Amino acid sequence: MAAASVGVVELGFVESAPAWRLRSEQFPSKVGGRPAWLGAGGLPGPAGLACALCGRPLAFLLQLYAPLPGRADAFHRGLFLFCCRTPPCCAGLRVFRNQLPRRNDFYAYEPPSEDPPPETGESVCLQLKSGAHLCRVCGCLGPKTCSRCHKAHYCSKEHQTLDWRLGHKQACTQAGDLDSTVPDHSFLFPEFEIVIETEDEIMPEVVEKDDESEIIGSMGEAPEEELDSMAKHESREDRIFQKFKTKISLEPEQILRYGRGIAPIWVSGEKIPQETDIPDCPCGAKRVFEFQVMPHLLNYLKADRLGRSVDWGVLAIFTCAESCGLGTGYTEEFVWKQDITDAA
């Protein structure tokens, strides 16, 4: 995505895309599948990508390409969000940031071509340019190997067991490229490209005024006791939820809102973080809001088992205000989750 101007909100929508457009060298913003890692060095290891609540491996949810204008060290910049999808937990969340200068060890200086490469095969790339091997199941760092073939790599015993059961047991001793025989483990979320559009700031105001006039008109016709009842139920909670609905009403398909340094929109008056709830970056700088994931994304994840799958009202991502320099490594940032059940 192009870097947004100060105060401007960028909206994210999902679209299907060919596999080659979602590879690292295209600098994609995307949902699901395996991460298209930006920097190939200093990836978070299995401990960094384990659920803090249940300890199981997290699943890749989405990544956002979000370079910073005027920052040579953040010419390329990516944010990577992971979540727990292991029932009954489905609650852990972690987000990582990585940034690179334009001239680096991994990518060409010039922008990538918009044309598909000559070879557009669907084989999964499970080794980075740095030489690091990735887990066959989740695409995260895979320091463990199959003790029999020593070719298959995994992040954890859980994912090695899953892959063994779903095909590696048969493929293990066969000759050939294992990357071309990676099965669908049903651990990954469906994969989509995130396309970005700028929010129109004028139209929502018109909608709010229209809604207000409709409310006033209907109230004028209501009996006095009904007005009293409505007044009693009016609350800060209602106003916040109505503001949320009004704000997204013109673009209900939005799955993401980006605006570094602006205020997020909340779905509920409950569990809105205070400044003291957002931890500072290890570098000492404050963290600022950068983007939020909207509940509409859940419709695309094929994870709809009530009470036994991922769920949220808002996921708000806060990142280092200085976007501190990290070489080629990844640093953890902060996610605040507001549940949809908190809303009235």
Summary of the structure (lengths in Angstrom):
residues: 344
radius of gyration: 22.3
end to end distance: 34.0
largest distance: 81.1
contacts: 1022
relative contact order: 0.19
helix: 24%
strand: 21%
